[in-house]
Amino acid sequence: MKYEDVLALQPPVHKKPGHQHYVFRLLLRILSSVDLWATRFTWKKIGMEKLAADQPCLVLMNHSSFIDLKIASTILFPRQFHIVCTLDGFVGKNWLMRLIGCIPTKKFMTDLALVKDMVYTVNELKSSILMYPEASYSFDGTATPLPDSLGKCLKILGVPVVMIRTYGAFTRDPLYNGLRLRKVKVSAEMEYLLSAEEIKAKSADELNAIVQEQFNFDHFRWQQENRISVKESFRAEGLNRVLYKCPHCKTEGKMTGTGTKISCGSCGKTYELTEHGFMKACEGGTEFDHIPDWYRWERACVRQELLDGTYFLDVPVDIGVMVNSKCVYRVGSGRLTHSAEGFHLTGCDGRLDYHQKPTSSYSLYSDFCWYEIGDMISVGNEKIQYYCFPKDGGDVVAKTRLAAEELYKIVREKKASSKSGSEEKQKTRVLI
């Protein structure tokens, strides 16, 4: 559709969440059993006797792969629960998603309507809420940033908090590997984390710290420590999406992951991803034998580029636009740039010109193989969402997410430092 015609479309009409039908809870449970049976899924409960069967709660769950919802549907059954879900998940199936009990939102944006819907769900519908606070799948097997507003949200809801942790879900289906499943056993724990009384007694910052500790995980470390073997011959395919920079020659965008190995097209150095999750250089020393360590190094490199003023992304993209849940419309092509000034998307023969400040979000909605279309970077606001698909095939998605997260931190740190400096000057004036 033409870009101007998409802008003319009616925005979505807000609807309050409805009751989750028991039939659909049962259907989710039955459909989930096939995949979970294949993974020999097991789970255990910790302290769940503290929660009454009909007592609403907030369920926080780490986000590893597509099997997450199947796990939750199984271990929460027959409890009624509503699912906080990104709005693009409603496209083409709005009615079904609402019957299942989904509450729409837009990732990494301030969404007051979502908070109101969650309050309505626990108070009026007497239903629990399932939420993935990371909002995006992990790229490297460790937790993605959590919103600072989470502690405030817990206090507003005022209901007990339950934590679901998964083990093996990421190892079975890491996002970089192109949706190719491995033969890995999956398990989960469901733990009663906080009572309503504890939430009331603690500050939002204290609650943030507690939740943050619960999301301190490393799936590759778990695989290594438990000697989980991934023998599939394709286990390193697509790994260049995450490990896009060679630690030997420092070249970016020349890494290629095929079979069980990843190699640099610039210096030729090759690394093997072992069946127990370690990186091992085929010749010479191994700079990083742990994928999250390699990824953290890439993050540090991006941060230094931002501090030095040398970071800049400029890629041609195909553009999709969403203004409601009816469709994501292809509107043409353009260019996406990212710098210390934020994002700038242009295209559609000059009719599209969108700017996004660095402080608009603490992270970035980006994905590998998004809905099997391609690697994607999303920018936008509460009215419109842009889905940008890099056209040159380069591995820019992970670096752009890292840059967006580090840029947000840098700007916040500068503001905090400036505020602190102003306060010190004011104190000095008072003393004088």
N, C-alpha and C positions, 0 to 999 in steps of 0.2 A: 504494500500500500504506500501511497505517497506520504511523505513525512507530515505535511500540513494536514492531510486527511486524518492521520492518526491523532494529531493534536486536537482535532475537532471532535473526537469521540467522547462520549459521556464517561465521566469518572465513575468508579464503582460506588454503589450505594451501600453504606455501612449497615450490616446486619448483626444483631446480637447472636452469640452462640446459642444453638439449640441443644436439646437433650441428645446424648449419644445413644442411639438405638441398640438394645441388647442384641438384636439379630446381627448387626454389623460388628459388634464386639466379638460375637461368637464366630462370625465369618472370618474376621481378621485372625483369630486364634487358629482356626482350621487351616486357612491358607498358609499361615506361618509355619505350621508343623512340618510341612514337606522339606523346606530348606533347613530347618533346625534339626530335623531327624538326620539329614545328610551330614551335619556337623557334629553329631553325637552330643547335642547341646545339653548342658546341665546348669543348674543354678542353686544358690543357697540364700537364705534370708538371715539377716543379722538385726536383732532387736525389733523386728516388725510386729511382735506381739504388743508393742506399745501403741500401735495404730489400730483403731477400730475399723471394722470392715466397711462401714458406711461413712467414715470420717474423711472429708476432703483433705488432700495434701498436695504439695508441689513436688513433683518428681524431676530431679535433675539427672541427666544422663550424658556420658561422654559420647562424642560423635565420631564413629570410626568408618562405617560403611553402610550400604543399603540394608543390611540385615538388622540394623539397630531397632527399627520399628517392629520387626517381627519378634525380636527378643522382648521388647516392652509389652507387646500385645499378649505374649505368652505368660510372662511372670506377673503381670498386673491383673490378669483375668481372674474373677469376673468383675473387678472394680470398674466403675464408670470413670473414664478419663478423657480429657480433651487434649489435643496435640497442637502446640504452637508450631505453625508451618509457614514457610516462605510463600508469598503470594503467587509466585510463578508455578508452584506446585498445584495450584487450583486451575490453571489454564486448561480449558476444555472439559473440566470435570468438577465444576464448582459445586453442583448439587450433591455429588458423591462425597466430596471431601467434607462437606458440612454434615452429612449424615453420619460419616465416620467419627466426626467430632473435632475437626480441625479448626483452629483459629488462625486466620491469615495475618501475616505481618510482612514487613520488608526488612531485609537483613541490614544490620549495622546502621540503623537509623533510629532517631528518637520517635517513638510511636506511642503517644498517649492513649490512642484508641485501644491498643493492645492491652495496656494496663487496666483500662476500664473493663474490657472484655474478660480479662482474667479474674478481676474482682467479682464481676457478675457471675462467672462460672462457679467459683467456690462458694459464694454467698447465696445466690439464688438457685442455681442448678444443683448445688451440693455435689459437685463433681471435682475430681482431682485433675491436675494439669500436668502433662508431660512436656518438658522443655529441654532443648539442647542449647545450653547457654553459650557454647562455643560458636554456634550458628553456622559453622562450616566444617567440612571434613578436614582432618589433619593431613598435611602434606608429608610430614617427616615422621609421623608416629608419636609426636608429643602434642601436648595441649596447645590449642590456639588461644589468643587473648580473650579474657572475659570482660564484659562491660562493668564499668565502675558503678553503674546504677543497680546492679543485681542485689546488693545488700538492702537498698531502699525498697526494691520490689518485694523482697522477702518480708520486710516490716509492714508494707501496705497490705499484703495478702493475709498475713497473720495466721497462717496454717502450718502444720508440721512439714518438714522438708525430708524427703527420702532421696537417697543417692543410688543410681544403678551404674555399676562399673562393668565393662565388658572385657573379656580376655580372649584373644584369638580372632576377634572380628576384623581388626585392621590387618593382621597377618594373613588372614584368609583372602582379603580383598582390598589391598591398598589402592588408593585412588590413582596413583601414577601408572598402575599396571594395566590400564585399559579394560577394566571390568572383567578380567580373567580370574576365575576363582581357583584357589589352591586347596588342597586337601589338608585342612587344619581343624582341629577340635575347638569348638567355641564354648565358653562358659560365661557366667555372670554372677554378680553379687548384688543383692538389694538390701541396703542398710538404712535403718531409721537414723537420721542425722541430727535433726534439731526439732525440739518440741515448740509449740506455739509460745509457751512461757519463756523458753530460752531465747527465742527470737525477740520477744518483747523486751527482755532484760538487756540485750546486747545492742551496741551501736551498729549502724550500717557498715562502718569500716571493719568492725570486728567480725561481722557476718561475711563480708567480702573475703577476709583473711581465711576464715574457716572453709569456705567454698573453694577458694583458690588452692588450698592444700589438698582438697579432694580431687582436684583436676591436675595434680602433679604426677603425671605418668609418662612412661616411655615404652611404647610397644616393642620396639626393637630390643631394648634391654630385657624386657620380659621374655621375649623369644630366646635370647641368648642364655639368660639365667636358667630357663626351664628346658633348655636343649630341644626346643621345638624345631623339627626338621621340615624345611620347605624344599622338596626335591624337584619341583617343576622346572622344566628347562627354560621357561620364559620369565623367571622371577625378576630379572633385571630389565626387562623390556619397558621402555618408557621412563626409566629412572632418571634420565637426563632432564625430565620435567622438573624434578626436585634438585638434583645435583647438576646445575647448569654451568657451573664454573669449575675449571680444572685447578686443583690445589697445587699442581706441579708447575705449570707455566702461567697460571692466572688468567688464561683466556676464557671468555664467556661465549656461550652459544654454539660451541663446537663439540659438546659432549653427545655421545650416541649410546643408548642402552639397547643392547640386543642379546637375546638368550640369557645367559647368566653373567654377562660382563657389560661394563660401561667403559668407553674409551674416549680420549680426546683427539679430535681431528686435527688439532694444531701441533701438539708435541708427540702424539702417538701413544702416550702412556695409557695403560689399560688396568682396570681393577675388576676383580671378581666379587660378586655378592655370594658369599658362601651359603650353604643350606641352613646354617644356624644364624644368619642375619649379620655377619661381619663383612666389612669391606677389606679386601686383600689385594695389594698391588701384584700384578703378574711378574713385574721386574722392578727392582729398586725398592726404596722404602715406601711404606704406607703412611701417607700424611694423616689420614683419618680412617680408623677402622670401624667407626660408629657413624651411621648415617646422620643422626641428629647433631653430632659434633660438626660434621661437614656443613650441614644446613646452618648451624649457629655461626660458623665462620663466614658463610655467605652473607648472613644478616649483618655481621660486624663490618664486612666489606662495604655493604650498601650504606650503612650508617656513616662510615667514613667518607664515602662519596658525597653524601648529603652535606656533611660538615665542611667538606672541601669545596662544595659548589660544583662538582663535576658530574653529578647524577642527572641523567636525562633520558627519558623514554620517548620514542617517536616511531610509531608503527602504523602502517595502513591496516584498516579493519573493515570487516563487514559488520553492519549495525542492525540489531534488532531492538524494537521498542515495545514496552508494555505500559499501558495506562490503566488497564483493568484486567480482570481475570478471563476475558473471552479469548485472547490470543496474544502471542508475541509476534509482532509484525516486522517483516524484513523491509527496511526503508532505503537500502542502498549501502554505499560505502563511504569511508571518510578516513580521518586520521585521529589517533589518540596520542596525546602527549602527556607526560607526567614529569614534574620538576618540583623544586622547593616551593613553587607557587600553587601546587595542587594539580588537578586534572584539567585538561582542556580537550574537548571532543568537538571536531568539526566534520561536516560532510553534507550529503544530500544536495550537492551543487550550491553550497553556501547557505542553505536554509537552516542548517543545524549549527548552533554555536553555543556549547554548554561549558560552563566553568564550575569547578568544585574545589572548595578551599581545603587545605590540609587538615583543618580541625573539624571537618564535617563528620568524620567517623574515625574511631580508634583502630579499625581494621578495614579490609577490603573484601567484597564479595567477588571471589574469583574461583575458578574451578577447572579441573581437567576433564575433558570429554563430557562437557555439560549436556545432559540429555542426549548423549551420543552424537551431538552435532560437532563439537570441537572444543578446544581450550578457550576459556572465556574470562573476560574482565568486565565487571559491571560497575557502573557509576550512575548516579541519579539522586533524586530527592523524593519527598513524600507524594509528589504528583506524577512523576514519570521515571521510568527505569530504562537505562540503556544497556544493552548486552553487546559487548564488542568482541569480535572474533578475529584475532591477528591473522593476516592473510599470508605472511611470508613463512609461516611454519616455525618461527623461532620460539625458543623456550623463554618467554618473557613473563609468564603468568606468576610464577613463584617469586621472582625478583620484584615484580610490581607490588605484590602483597606485602613483602618484607619492607619495601620502601615506604609504602603507605603507613604501615604500623610504626616504623622508626621515625618518619617525618612527624607524625602525630605526637610522639613522645618528645621529640626535639622542640617543637613549637610550644608544647605544654611546659617543658622544662625552662625554656627561655622566658615565658610569661611568669612562671613561679619565681624565677630568679629576679626578674625585673620588679615584681611586686615586693619581694623581700628587700631588695635594694631601696625601694621607695619608702618602705616602713622604717628601715634603719636611718635614712636621711631625716624622716619626720621625727624620730626619737632624738636624733642629734640636735635638731632645731629646738625641740622642747627643752633639752638639757641646757642649751646655750641661753 
